[in-house]
Each structure stands twice: as C-alpha cells, then as structure tokens.
Amino acid sequence: MARMTRTQVTLERDEYEFLKAEAGERGCSLSSVVRGLVRTEMVRASSTVPHVWEIAGLFADGEFSGKDHDAILYGEPERVPPAPEL
C-alpha cells in the first residue's frame, strides 16, 4: 500500500452523514470513501486535458503552421494575418 498522509477535513453535517452512510453501505471506513472520491476526481480531471497523440495531425490539412501551436493548444485568439502591401 502507498504511504499515506494524515489530514483533517472540516465537513458540513450533511456531507459527513453522506460519507458515513456510504462507508456503512460499502463496509469500509469513511477515509476509504473519501480516498475513492478523490481518486475518481483525479482521473476525471486528468482526462479532460488532451494528450498530444489525441491532437496529432488534427490540423494537418488546414492552413495552420508550427507558429500557430499556442492558438491550437491553448485557445488563444486567432492571429490576424498582416494586410498585403500595395
């Protein structure tokens, strides 16, 4: 088992009752329920960030180039190309 860190959390009464009931239903400790909820949230949070292999080639047929990577990855406003000289 991984090394654990003890912490103290202050909960609203209904939050505590929810965790206590969940622990009873699952036959485990309240701490175990909290750890499970945290792990679930960690997985969810990490899955919202696209990985390079998910976007590789996404713009291969467009007019984008390497200089546009910030706009593509971070959603920065589009660059306006300079007006042609007359």
Secondary structure, 3 states (H helix, E strand, C coil): CCCCCCCCCCCCHHHHHHHHHHHHHHCCCHHHHHHHHHHHHHHHHHHCCCCHHHHCCCCCCCCCCHHHHHHHHHCCCCCCCCCCCC
